[in-house]
Amino acid sequence: MEHMIDLNKLADGALAEKVNTELERVLENIADPNTEPHKNRTITVSINIHGDETREILNTAVQTKVKLQPSKEVQTKIMMGADEKGNFVGKELRSGVKGQLFLDNEGDVSKDDGEKVEQEEKVLNFREQRK
């Protein structure tokens, strides 16, 4: 044979495009801080070829598959209880300890499930207290 097939041009460049698309997915997966960076990702290229009765024309199909790393698991704690009707309910434990108040990300006092505590503003006048 004089010329072998250039894989960059196979199927009008579709094979190279598919590999590049899967490579982008691999790079995004490695860059994701929720995945394990040291574990392998795999790109599999399949070129399926079969002939016709004359053995002069070959039908060819190209396909790519990628195996990525899953996101790392995230753990939390859920408090289980019941409502007034006896139905089971669950709320995420946000404070770290059941029944404990905490300062949330906005600096507000919140209950253990993250619900904000209503606070009355009290302004103390120290001059009046000295008298």
QUIVENGI-V535930 format. One line per field, one symbol per residue. burial: 1 if it has 9 or more other ideal C-beta (glycine too) atoms within 8 Angstrom, else 0. A space follows every 50 residues. Layout:
burial->???
This chain:
burial->00000000010011110110111011001100001000001010111000 10000000010101010100000000001000000000000111100000 0101000011111101100000000000000
